[in-house]
Amino acid sequence: MSALIIFVFRAIMGAIFAVLLTKFFYPKATFLGTAGFAIGLVGLAYITELFRKRKKGP
C-alpha cells in the first residue's frame, strides 16, 4: 500500500477512536481537545512503526 493510503486509514481510525474515547471518559471535551487526541494517536502509530522497523533491522 502507498504511504498516502496508510496515512488516510490511520487518520480515520485515529479520529474514530479519539471521539469514542473522549466521549466515554471525558464527555465535556471540546472539539480541539478531541482533535489533539486524534493527532496524538496517529503520531503514536507512526512512532511504534518506527520502533518496530528499527528493531527488525535492514
Rosetta constraint file for C-alpha pairs under 8 A:
AtomPair CA 1 CA 5 HARMONIC 6.60 0.50
AtomPair CA 1 CA 6 HARMONIC 6.86 0.50
AtomPair CA 2 CA 6 HARMONIC 6.48 0.50
AtomPair CA 3 CA 7 HARMONIC 6.12 0.50
AtomPair CA 4 CA 8 HARMONIC 6.17 0.50
AtomPair CA 5 CA 9 HARMONIC 6.13 0.50
AtomPair CA 6 CA 10 HARMONIC 6.11 0.50
AtomPair CA 7 CA 11 HARMONIC 5.98 0.50
AtomPair CA 8 CA 12 HARMONIC 6.14 0.50
AtomPair CA 9 CA 13 HARMONIC 6.14 0.50
AtomPair CA 10 CA 14 HARMONIC 5.79 0.50
AtomPair CA 10 CA 42 HARMONIC 6.09 0.50
AtomPair CA 10 CA 45 HARMONIC 7.73 0.50
AtomPair CA 11 CA 15 HARMONIC 6.10 0.50
AtomPair CA 11 CA 38 HARMONIC 7.59 0.50
AtomPair CA 11 CA 39 HARMONIC 7.81 0.50
AtomPair CA 11 CA 42 HARMONIC 6.16 0.50
AtomPair CA 12 CA 16 HARMONIC 6.25 0.50
AtomPair CA 13 CA 17 HARMONIC 6.13 0.50
AtomPair CA 14 CA 18 HARMONIC 5.89 0.50
AtomPair CA 14 CA 38 HARMONIC 5.01 0.50
AtomPair CA 14 CA 39 HARMONIC 7.26 0.50
AtomPair CA 14 CA 41 HARMONIC 5.68 0.50
AtomPair CA 14 CA 42 HARMONIC 5.72 0.50
AtomPair CA 15 CA 19 HARMONIC 6.15 0.50
AtomPair CA 15 CA 35 HARMONIC 7.31 0.50
AtomPair CA 15 CA 38 HARMONIC 5.05 0.50
AtomPair CA 16 CA 20 HARMONIC 6.27 0.50
AtomPair CA 17 CA 21 HARMONIC 5.92 0.50
AtomPair CA 17 CA 38 HARMONIC 7.52 0.50
AtomPair CA 18 CA 22 HARMONIC 5.94 0.50
AtomPair CA 18 CA 34 HARMONIC 6.04 0.50
AtomPair CA 18 CA 35 HARMONIC 7.54 0.50
AtomPair CA 18 CA 37 HARMONIC 5.94 0.50
AtomPair CA 18 CA 38 HARMONIC 5.07 0.50
AtomPair CA 18 CA 41 HARMONIC 7.62 0.50
AtomPair CA 19 CA 23 HARMONIC 5.96 0.50
AtomPair CA 19 CA 34 HARMONIC 6.31 0.50
AtomPair CA 19 CA 38 HARMONIC 7.96 0.50
AtomPair CA 20 CA 24 HARMONIC 6.06 0.50
AtomPair CA 21 CA 25 HARMONIC 5.95 0.50
AtomPair CA 21 CA 26 HARMONIC 7.69 0.50
AtomPair CA 22 CA 26 HARMONIC 4.91 0.50
AtomPair CA 22 CA 27 HARMONIC 6.16 0.50
AtomPair CA 22 CA 29 HARMONIC 6.57 0.50
AtomPair CA 22 CA 34 HARMONIC 6.56 0.50
AtomPair CA 23 CA 27 HARMONIC 4.32 0.50
AtomPair CA 23 CA 28 HARMONIC 7.53 0.50
AtomPair CA 23 CA 29 HARMONIC 7.37 0.50
AtomPair CA 29 CA 33 HARMONIC 6.07 0.50
AtomPair CA 29 CA 34 HARMONIC 6.65 0.50
AtomPair CA 30 CA 34 HARMONIC 6.34 0.50
AtomPair CA 31 CA 35 HARMONIC 6.05 0.50
AtomPair CA 32 CA 36 HARMONIC 6.09 0.50
AtomPair CA 33 CA 37 HARMONIC 6.20 0.50
AtomPair CA 34 CA 38 HARMONIC 6.21 0.50
AtomPair CA 35 CA 39 HARMONIC 6.24 0.50
AtomPair CA 36 CA 40 HARMONIC 6.16 0.50
AtomPair CA 37 CA 41 HARMONIC 6.21 0.50
AtomPair CA 38 CA 42 HARMONIC 6.33 0.50
AtomPair CA 39 CA 43 HARMONIC 6.09 0.50
AtomPair CA 40 CA 44 HARMONIC 6.10 0.50
AtomPair CA 41 CA 45 HARMONIC 6.32 0.50
AtomPair CA 42 CA 46 HARMONIC 6.54 0.50
AtomPair CA 43 CA 47 HARMONIC 6.22 0.50
AtomPair CA 44 CA 48 HARMONIC 6.06 0.50
AtomPair CA 45 CA 49 HARMONIC 6.24 0.50
AtomPair CA 46 CA 50 HARMONIC 6.17 0.50
AtomPair CA 47 CA 51 HARMONIC 6.36 0.50
AtomPair CA 48 CA 52 HARMONIC 6.09 0.50
AtomPair CA 49 CA 53 HARMONIC 6.11 0.50
AtomPair CA 50 CA 54 HARMONIC 6.09 0.50
AtomPair CA 51 CA 55 HARMONIC 6.07 0.50
AtomPair CA 52 CA 56 HARMONIC 6.36 0.50
AtomPair CA 53 CA 57 HARMONIC 6.47 0.50
AtomPair CA 54 CA 58 HARMONIC 7.86 0.50
